[in-house]
Amino acid sequence: MVERFNGRISEVLATHRFASGQDLSTTLERYVLLYNQHLPQLALQHRTPIQAMKDWQKQRPDLFKKRVCNRSGLDTYALSTGFVSDSKSR
């Protein structure tokens, strides 16, 4: 899974020009959320990584200290915080 993530993030980094370190940081954080919660993976039987973790937690709750839960989606986050990225203009 790490190799797949690294391959995909390298594509993002190669095709975008970042205005600042903060812009890069924001883009990376948003991509991690997108990858973990919204992109199903063939290696996980077409589930997202967060769905696979939830299933694993149900099977082996003794391995987890905290409950695995979804974070709010990217659009919900942007609306609730007032943050709007200009990534659509690129």
Residue pairs with C-beta under 8 A, 6 or more apart in sequence:
1 41
1 43
1 44
1 49
4 41
4 43
5 35
8 31
8 35
9 28
9 31
9 35
12 27
12 31
16 27
16 90
17 90
18 24
18 27
26 85
27 85
27 87
30 74
30 85
30 87
33 71
33 73
33 74
33 77
34 74
35 49
36 48
36 49
36 50
37 48
37 49
37 50
37 70
37 71
37 73
38 48
38 73
38 74
39 48
40 46
40 47
40 48
41 47
41 48
41 49
41 52
44 51
44 52
47 55
50 68
50 70
53 68
54 68
56 63
57 63
57 64
57 67
57 68
71 77
72 80
77 83
78 84
78 85
